[in-house]
Amino acid sequence: MVFEQVRAIVAEKLSLNPEDITLESDLQKDFNADSLDAVEIIMAVEDTFDIEVADDELMNIKTIKDIVDYIEKVKK
């Protein structure tokens, strides 16, 4: 499932316990992710799912659900 893969990526990049990551988790507010962290996460997501996240979409990605929803939208 997409969520589990995204959760694994975020956990690895931010050195978190995967169980601490929910769909509602906010990358910045909950995990103090900075812009470099966000870029690394998005690059890993792009590689894992063989997609490209448009620059204008990056500003809309705040939560884990935002990432999952974007992946599901472009992979249809």
VOLUMKOL-765042 format. One record per residue: residue number from 1; residue in one letter; x, y, z of N, C-alpha, C, O in turn. Coordinates in nm, 2 decimals, padded with zeros to 4 digits. Each point is the difference from the previous one (the first is absolute). Example, Ala and Ser with C-alpha at 12.3 -4.5 7.8 and 13.67 -1.06 7.14 Angstrom:
2
SITE   num   residu      n.u      n.v      n.w     ca.u     ca.v     ca.w      c.u      c.v      c.w      o.u      o.v      o.w
SITE     1        A    01.32   -00.57    00.78   -00.09    00.12    00.00    00.09    00.12    00.00    00.10    00.00    00.07
SITE     2        S   -00.14    00.11   -00.14    00.09    00.11    00.00   -00.08    00.11    00.08    00.05    00.11    00.01
//
This chain:
76
SITE   num   residu      n.u      n.v      n.w     ca.u     ca.v     ca.w      c.u      c.v      c.w      o.u      o.v      o.w
SITE     1        M    00.08   -00.12    00.00   -00.08    00.12    00.00    00.09    00.13    00.00    00.11   -00.01    00.05
SITE     2        V   -00.16    00.11   -00.11    00.08    00.12   -00.02    00.03    00.06    00.14    00.12    00.05    00.02
SITE     3        F   -00.21   -00.05    00.07    00.03    00.06    00.13    00.12   -00.06    00.07    00.08    00.07    00.05
SITE     4        E   -00.08   -00.20   -00.05    00.11   -00.07    00.07    00.14    00.03   -00.06    00.10    00.02    00.07
SITE     5        Q   -00.10   -00.01   -00.21    00.12    00.04   -00.06    00.05    00.14    00.03    00.11    00.02    00.02
SITE     6        V   -00.21    00.07   -00.02    00.03    00.14    00.03    00.05    00.01    00.15    00.09    00.07    00.03
SITE     7        R   -00.16   -00.14    00.05    00.04    00.00    00.15    00.14   -00.05    00.02    00.07    00.05    00.07
SITE     8        A   -00.03   -00.16   -00.15    00.13   -00.05    00.01    00.10    00.10   -00.04    00.11    00.01    00.06
SITE     9        I   -00.14    00.06   -00.17    00.10    00.10   -00.06    00.01    00.11    00.11    00.12    00.04    00.03
SITE    10        V   -00.23    00.01    00.02    00.01    00.11    00.09    00.08   -00.04    00.13    00.08    00.07    00.05
SITE    11        A   -00.11   -00.19    00.00    00.06   -00.05    00.12    00.15   -00.01   -00.02    00.08    00.04    00.08
SITE    12        E   -00.04   -00.09   -00.20    00.15   -00.01   -00.03    00.06    00.14   -00.01    00.11    00.02    00.06
SITE    13        K   -00.17    00.07   -00.13    00.06    00.13   -00.03    00.01    00.08    00.13    00.09    00.08    00.01
SITE    14        L   -00.19   -00.09    00.08    00.00    00.08    00.12    00.04   -00.07    00.12   -00.02    00.05    00.11
SITE    15        S    00.06   -00.18   -00.12    00.04   -00.08    00.11   -00.11   -00.01    00.11    00.02    00.03    00.11
SITE    16        L   -00.14   -00.07   -00.16   -00.11   -00.02    00.08   -00.05   -00.14    00.01    00.04   -00.08   -00.08
SITE    17        N   -00.12    00.05    00.18   -00.06   -00.13    00.02   -00.13    00.00   -00.10   -00.08    00.09    00.02
SITE    18        P    00.07   -00.18   -00.11   -00.11    00.00   -00.09   -00.14    00.01    00.06   -00.09    00.06   -00.05
SITE    19        E    00.08   -00.12    00.17   -00.13    00.00    00.07   -00.04    00.14    00.05   -00.11    00.02    00.03
SITE    20        D    00.21    00.07   -00.03   -00.03    00.14    00.04   -00.05    00.08   -00.11   -00.04    00.12    00.02
SITE    21        I    00.03   -00.17   -00.14   -00.04    00.07   -00.12   -00.14   -00.04   -00.04   -00.03   -00.12   -00.02
SITE    22        T   -00.06    00.22    00.01   -00.14   -00.03   -00.04   -00.03    00.08   -00.12    00.08    00.08   -00.05
SITE    23        L   -00.19   -00.10   -00.01   -00.04    00.07   -00.12   -00.01    00.15    00.03    00.03    00.09   -00.08
SITE    24        E   -00.07   -00.06    00.20   -00.02    00.14    00.05    00.13    00.07    00.04    00.00    00.12    00.02
SITE    25        S    00.11   -00.19   -00.01    00.12    00.06    00.04    00.05    00.11   -00.09    00.00   -00.02   -00.12
SITE    26        D    00.03    00.13    00.18    00.05    00.12   -00.08    00.15   -00.01    00.01    00.06    00.00    00.11
SITE    27        L    00.01    00.00   -00.23    00.14   -00.01    00.00    00.07    00.11    00.08    00.10   -00.03    00.07
SITE    28        Q   -00.14    00.15   -00.09    00.07    00.11    00.07   -00.04    00.01    00.15    00.08    00.00    00.09
SITE    29        K   -00.21    00.00   -00.07   -00.05    00.02    00.14    00.03   -00.12    00.09    00.04    00.02    00.12
SITE    30        D   -00.07   -00.14   -00.17    00.02   -00.12    00.09    00.14   -00.05    00.00    00.04   -00.05    00.11
SITE    31        F    00.04    00.07   -00.21    00.13   -00.06   -00.01    00.11    00.10   -00.02    00.12   -00.04   -00.02
SITE    32        N   -00.15    00.17    00.02    00.10    00.10   -00.02    00.09   -00.02   -00.12    00.12    00.03    00.00
SITE    33        A   -00.19   -00.08   -00.11    00.07   -00.02   -00.13    00.03    00.14   -00.06   -00.09    00.08   -00.01
SITE    34        D    00.21   -00.06   -00.03    00.03    00.13   -00.07   -00.01   -00.02   -00.15   -00.04   -00.11   -00.05
SITE    35        S    00.07    00.21   -00.03   -00.01   -00.01   -00.14    00.09   -00.10   -00.06   -00.04   -00.07   -00.10
SITE    36        L    00.16    00.05    00.15    00.09   -00.11   -00.05   -00.06   -00.13    00.03    00.01   -00.09   -00.09
SITE    37        D   -00.07    00.07    00.20   -00.06   -00.13    00.03   -00.11   -00.03   -00.10   -00.02   -00.11   -00.05
SITE    38        A   -00.06    00.22    00.03   -00.11   -00.02   -00.10    00.04   -00.04   -00.13   -00.05   -00.08   -00.07
SITE    39        V    00.16    00.15    00.02    00.06   -00.04   -00.13    00.04   -00.14   -00.01   -00.02   -00.07   -00.09
SITE    40        E    00.09    00.02    00.20    00.05   -00.14    00.00   -00.12   -00.09    00.00    00.01   -00.11   -00.06
SITE    41        I   -00.11    00.14    00.14   -00.12   -00.09    00.00   -00.06    00.00   -00.14   -00.04   -00.11   -00.05
SITE    42        I    00.02    00.22   -00.01   -00.07    00.00   -00.13    00.09   -00.07   -00.11   -00.06   -00.07   -00.08
SITE    43        M    00.19    00.09    00.09    00.09   -00.07   -00.09   -00.02   -00.15    00.01    00.00   -00.08   -00.09
SITE    44        A    00.00    00.03    00.22   -00.02   -00.14    00.03   -00.13   -00.05   -00.05   -00.02   -00.11   -00.06
SITE    45        V   -00.09    00.19    00.08   -00.13   -00.04   -00.05    00.00   -00.01   -00.15   -00.06   -00.09   -00.06
SITE    46        E    00.12    00.19   -00.01    00.01    00.00   -00.14    00.07   -00.13   -00.05   -00.05   -00.06   -00.10
SITE    47        D    00.16    00.02    00.16    00.07   -00.12   -00.04   -00.08   -00.12    00.03   -00.01   -00.09   -00.09
SITE    48        T   -00.05    00.08    00.20   -00.07   -00.12    00.04   -00.13   -00.02   -00.09   -00.02   -00.12   -00.04
SITE    49        F   -00.05    00.22    00.01   -00.12   -00.01   -00.08    00.01    00.03   -00.14   -00.10    00.00   -00.08
SITE    50        D    00.22    00.03    00.04    00.03    00.04   -00.15   -00.09    00.11   -00.05   -00.07   -00.02   -00.10
SITE    51        I    00.07    00.13    00.18   -00.09    00.11   -00.03    00.09    00.13    00.01    00.11   -00.01    00.05
SITE    52        E   -00.16    00.12   -00.10    00.06    00.13    00.02   -00.10    00.09    00.06   -00.11    00.02   -00.05
SITE    53        V    00.15    00.04    00.17   -00.08    00.09    00.07    00.03    00.14   -00.06    00.11    00.05    00.01
SITE    54        A   -00.22    00.01   -00.07    00.02    00.13   -00.05    00.03    00.11    00.10   -00.05   -00.01    00.12
SITE    55        D    00.13    00.10   -00.15    00.05    00.10    00.09   -00.12    00.08    00.07    00.00    00.03    00.12
SITE    56        D   -00.10    00.00   -00.20   -00.12    00.07    00.05   -00.08   -00.09    00.10   -00.07    00.06    00.08
SITE    57        E    00.09   -00.19   -00.09   -00.07   -00.09    00.10    00.07   -00.01    00.13   -00.06   -00.03    00.10
SITE    58        L    00.19    00.06   -00.10    00.08   -00.01    00.12   -00.06    00.09    00.12    00.00   -00.04    00.11
SITE    59        M   -00.05    00.15   -00.15   -00.05    00.10    00.10   -00.13   -00.06    00.07   -00.04    00.04    00.11
SITE    60        N   -00.03   -00.13   -00.18   -00.12   -00.06    00.05    00.02   -00.12    00.09   -00.09   -00.05    00.06
SITE    61        I    00.21    00.00   -00.05    00.03   -00.12    00.07    00.05    00.04    00.14    00.11    00.05    00.03
SITE    62        K   -00.20   -00.07    00.07    00.03    00.03    00.14   -00.01   -00.13    00.09    00.08   -00.01    00.09
SITE    63        T   -00.17   -00.08   -00.13   -00.02   -00.12    00.09    00.03   -00.12   -00.08    00.02    00.00   -00.12
SITE    64        I   -00.01   -00.11    00.19    00.02   -00.13   -00.06   -00.12   -00.03   -00.10    00.02   -00.05   -00.11
SITE    65        K   -00.14    00.09    00.15   -00.12   -00.02   -00.08    00.02    00.07   -00.14   -00.04   -00.05   -00.10
SITE    66        D    00.09    00.17    00.11    00.03    00.08   -00.12    00.09   -00.08   -00.10   -00.03    00.00   -00.12
SITE    67        I    00.13   -00.06    00.17    00.09   -00.08   -00.08   -00.07   -00.12   -00.06    00.01   -00.03   -00.12
SITE    68        V   -00.08   -00.04    00.21   -00.08   -00.12   -00.05   -00.10    00.03   -00.10   -00.01   -00.06   -00.11
SITE    69        D   -00.06    00.17    00.13   -00.11    00.04   -00.09    00.06    00.04   -00.14   -00.05   -00.03   -00.10
SITE    70        Y    00.17    00.10    00.10    00.06    00.04   -00.12    00.05   -00.12   -00.08   -00.02   -00.01   -00.12
SITE    71        I    00.08   -00.09    00.19    00.05   -00.12   -00.07   -00.12   -00.07   -00.06    00.01   -00.04   -00.12
SITE    72        E   -00.12    00.02    00.20   -00.11   -00.07   -00.06   -00.07    00.07   -00.12   -00.05   -00.06   -00.09
SITE    73        K    00.06    00.20    00.10   -00.06    00.08   -00.11    00.08   -00.02   -00.13   -00.05   -00.02   -00.11
SITE    74        V    00.19    00.02    00.12    00.08   -00.01   -00.12    00.02   -00.14   -00.05    00.04   -00.02   -00.12
SITE    75        K   -00.06   -00.08    00.20    00.02   -00.14   -00.04   -00.13   -00.06   -00.06    00.01   -00.12   -00.03
SITE    76        K   -00.11    00.19    00.02   -00.13   -00.05   -00.05    00.02   -00.03   -00.15   -00.10   -00.05   -00.06
//
